[in-house]
């Protein structure tokens, strides 16, 4: 009985061991398979992660390079704009300086012209005084008559069309002293003949003319006064001096 009991116990223990090995072996294989699957999945995820990291690194490097290029382009544009603005400012300053110089030169010319006109006016005034002092009343009257006669001779040579188209409301005649009757009649005859109608004269006296006559027909003025001759003579003298100056 004792031996049978021992054999039963040994057999039972062996069966239990076999059962345990079967159970635990199956679980171990399943666990190992799960571990292998997890390891493979981990490797795949690691590969995917590495690819994402590499892609992110590539994109980052590309973005960095693009940002550098963009920054360089912005800097280059800013430098070119600054150079352009500086050039425009320099050109504008030069233009303003030239304009100021031109304005100054123009102002000087204007002042010179005004001074010349003033000098001519003073010269004419002095000449008037000299004539007044140099000629007696009879001599001044003779000079006046001579200038009026020359004026009438020149009026004879004026084209009729010029005289006909002016002064529809009368003709203004200004003299340094009263016009002689024969000269007045001759003037009326010339104007009536050339205009094709009777001439209406409005007479006035202006001692400032020194001697001579001025005919005003609206848009046409014919100046035969000694004052005007002096102005022309002074201008001619200045013109000859300008030509001879180096």
C-alpha positions in Angstrom: 0.0 0.0 0.0 2.8 2.3 0.9 4.5 1.8 -2.5 1.3 2.2 -4.4 0.6 5.5 -2.6 4.0 6.8 -3.5 3.6 5.7 -7.1 0.3 7.5 -7.2 1.8 10.6 -5.7 4.7 10.5 -8.2 2.4 9.9 -11.1 0.1 12.7 -9.9 3.1 15.1 -9.5 4.3 14.1 -13.0 0.9 14.8 -14.5 0.8 18.1 -12.7 4.2 19.0 -14.0 3.3 18.1 -17.5 0.0 20.1 -17.2 1.9 23.1 -15.8 4.6 22.9 -18.4 1.9 22.8 -21.1 0.0 25.6 -19.6 3.0 27.8 -18.9 4.7 26.9 -22.1 1.7 28.0 -24.2 1.5 31.2 -22.2 5.2 31.7 -22.6 5.0 31.3 -26.3 2.1 33.6 -26.5 3.9 36.2 -24.4 7.1 35.8 -26.5 5.0 36.3 -29.6 3.3 39.4 -28.1 6.7 40.7 -27.1 8.0 40.2 -30.7 5.0 41.9 -32.1 5.4 44.8 -29.7 9.1 45.0 -30.6 8.3 45.0 -34.3 5.6 47.7 -33.8 8.1 49.7 -31.7 10.7 49.4 -34.5 8.1 50.5 -37.1 7.0 53.5 -35.0 10.7 54.4 -34.3 11.3 54.3 -38.0 8.3 56.5 -38.7 9.4 58.8 -35.9 12.9 59.0 -37.3 11.5 59.8 -40.8 9.3 62.5 -39.3 12.3 63.9 -37.4 14.4 63.9 -40.6 11.6 65.5 -42.5 11.2 68.1 -39.8 14.9 68.7 -39.8 14.9 69.1 -43.6 12.0 71.5 -43.6 13.6 73.4 -40.8 16.8 73.8 -42.7 14.9 74.7 -45.8 12.9 77.3 -43.9 16.1 78.6 -42.3 17.7 78.9 -45.7 14.6 80.6 -47.1 14.5 83.0 -44.2 18.2 83.8 -44.7 17.6 84.5 -48.4 14.5 86.6 -47.6 16.5 88.5 -45.0 19.3 89.1 -47.4 16.8 90.2 -50.1 15.2 92.7 -47.6 18.6 94.0 -46.6 19.6 94.4 -50.2 16.3 96.2 -51.1 16.7 98.4 -48.0 20.2 99.3 -49.1 19.2 100.0 -52.7 16.2 102.1 -51.5 18.5 104.0 -49.2 21.0 104.6 -52.0 18.1 105.7 -54.3 16.7 108.1 -51.7 20.2 109.5 -51.1 20.7 110.0 -54.8 17.3 111.6 -55.2 18.0 113.9 -52.2 21.4 114.8 -53.7 19.8 115.4 -57.1 17.0 117.5 -55.5 19.6 119.5 -53.5 21.6 120.1 -56.7 18.4 121.2 -58.5 17.5 123.5 -55.7 21.0 125.0 -55.7 21.0 125.5 -59.5 17.5 127.1 -59.2 18.8 129.4 -56.4 21.8 130.3 -58.5 19.6 130.8 -61.6 17.2 132.9 -59.6 20.0 134.9 -58.2 21.5 135.4 -61.7 18.1 136.4 -63.0 17.6 138.8 -60.1 21.0 140.3 -60.8 20.1 140.7 -64.5 16.7 142.2 -63.5 18.5 144.7 -61.2 21.0 145.5 -63.9 18.2 146.0 -66.4 16.3 148.2 -63.8 19.6 150.1 -63.2 20.1 150.6 -66.9 16.5 151.8 -67.3 17.0 154.2 -64.4 20.3 155.4 -65.9 18.6 155.9 -69.3 15.8 157.8 -67.7 18.2 160.0 -65.8 20.3 160.5 -68.9 17.2 161.6 -70.8 16.2 163.9 -68.0 19.7 165.4 -68.1 19.5 165.8 -71.9 16.1 167.5 -71.5 17.6 170.0 -69.1 20.6 170.5 -71.4 18.3 171.2 -74.4 16.2 173.6 -72.3 19.3 175.4 -71.2 21.1 175.3 -74.6 18.2 176.5 -76.8 16.5 179.8 -76.6 12.7 180.0 -77.1 13.1 180.7 -80.8 15.7 178.0 -81.3 13.5 175.4 -79.4 10.5 176.4 -81.5 12.5 176.0 -84.7 13.7 172.5 -83.5 10.1 171.6 -82.7 8.9 172.6 -86.1 11.7 170.6 -87.8 10.9 167.5 -85.8 7.1 167.8 -86.6 7.9 168.2 -90.3 10.1 165.1 -90.2 7.4 163.2 -88.4 4.8 164.2 -91.1 7.2 163.0 -93.8 7.6 159.6 -92.1 3.8 159.4 -91.7 3.4 159.8 -95.4 5.4 156.5 -95.8 3.2 154.5 -93.3 0.9 152.0 -95.1 -2.7 153.2 -95.3 -4.0 149.8 -94.0 -2.2 150.3 -90.6 -3.7 153.8 -90.2 -7.1 152.7 -91.4 -7.6 149.9 -88.9 -6.9 151.9 -85.7 -8.5 154.6 -83.6 -12.2 154.4 -84.5 -13.0 156.8 -81.6 -10.6 159.6 -82.6 -6.9 160.3 -82.8 -4.9 161.7 -79.9 -2.1 164.1 -80.9 0.3 165.2 -78.1 3.0 167.9 -78.8 5.6 169.7 -76.7 4.2 173.0 -77.7 1.1 174.1 -79.8 1.0 172.6 -83.3 1.4 175.2 -86.1 -1.8 175.6 -88.2 -0.2 174.5 -91.4 1.2 171.4 -89.8 -2.1 170.6 -88.2 -3.9 170.9 -91.6 -1.2 168.7 -93.2 -1.6 166.1 -90.5 -5.4 166.0 -90.9 -5.0 165.7 -94.7 -2.5 162.8 -94.5 -4.7 160.9 -92.0 -7.9 161.6 -93.9 -6.4 160.4 -97.2 -4.9 157.2 -95.8 -7.9 156.3 -93.6 -10.4 157.1 -96.3 -12.4 159.3 -93.9 -12.2 162.6 -92.2 -9.8 162.5 -89.3 -10.9 163.7 -85.9 -7.9 165.0 -83.8 -7.8 165.4 -80.1 -4.8 167.6 -79.2 -2.9 168.0 -75.9 0.5 169.5 -74.8 3.2 167.8 -72.8 6.4 169.8 -72.2 8.1 166.6 -71.1 8.4 165.7 -74.7 10.9 168.6 -75.1 10.0 169.0 -78.7 8.2 166.9 -81.3 4.9 165.1 -81.6 3.3 161.8 -80.5 0.4 160.2 -82.4 -1.8 157.7 -80.6 -4.3 155.8 -82.6 -5.5 153.1 -80.2 -3.2 150.2 -80.8 -0.8 152.2 -82.9 1.6 154.8 -81.3 4.0 156.8 -83.5 6.5 158.7 -81.3 8.3 161.6 -83.1 9.3 163.4 -79.9 12.9 164.5 -79.1 12.6 162.5 -75.8 12.0 159.3 -77.8 14.9 160.1 -80.1 17.2 160.5 -77.2 16.1 157.2 -75.8 16.8 155.5 -79.1 20.2 157.2 -79.4 21.1 156.1 -75.9 20.1 152.5 -76.6 22.1 152.5 -79.8 25.2 153.8 -78.0 24.8 151.1 -75.3 24.5 148.5 -78.0 27.7 149.6 -79.8 29.5 149.6 -76.4 28.3 146.1 -75.7 29.6 144.9 -79.1 33.1 146.4 -78.5 33.4 145.1 -75.0 35.5 141.9 -74.8 
